[in-house]
Amino acid sequence: MVRGFADIQVGEEVPPITNLMTQEIINRYAQVTGDHNPIHVDPEFAKNTQFGGTIAHGVISVSYIFQALVNWLGTGTLRGTKMRVTFLNPVRPGDTVTAKGKVLDKRQENGRGVAACELWIENQQQQRCILIEADVAL
């Protein structure tokens, strides 16, 4: 169901989605993008870093936010949406991550509705890994 400006309420929560991060997902992303940084794909290398093991590319987790927004508002919402992304903690293979969010404000801007949202990815310990301030186009 596509929802419009009038349907969205301040304080409303973005319906969460949950995914299991695996090394296979990380490796597939590396294959598709060509980003073979050893911190992502080489467990032997990564265990000797500050992270103590491989970590997911940040964009993988950010894509879960996109999925949550599309599930909530429809595909048109990605066009014109602006995001400021802050990476707080790494996402690791074996983490169960959940994309969540809430509407902080809404306004009209250039003839289009915009919902100011706080979005985030949290792990199974409810530790925020990624924080996103977004102006979501409606």
TARAJO-V257484 format. One line per field, one symbol per residue. phi: phi as a letter, one per 20 degrees, with the letter a starting at -180 (. if undefined). A space follows every 10 residues. Layout:
BEGIN
phi=???
END
This chain:
BEGIN
phi=.eddgfeedg nfefgfccce ecffffffff ffenedgffe ddgffffedf emrfcfggff fffffgffff fednfffffn fdcddcedbf ddgnfedcec rbeeabbebl mcfcdecdcb dcefemefdc dcecdefd
END
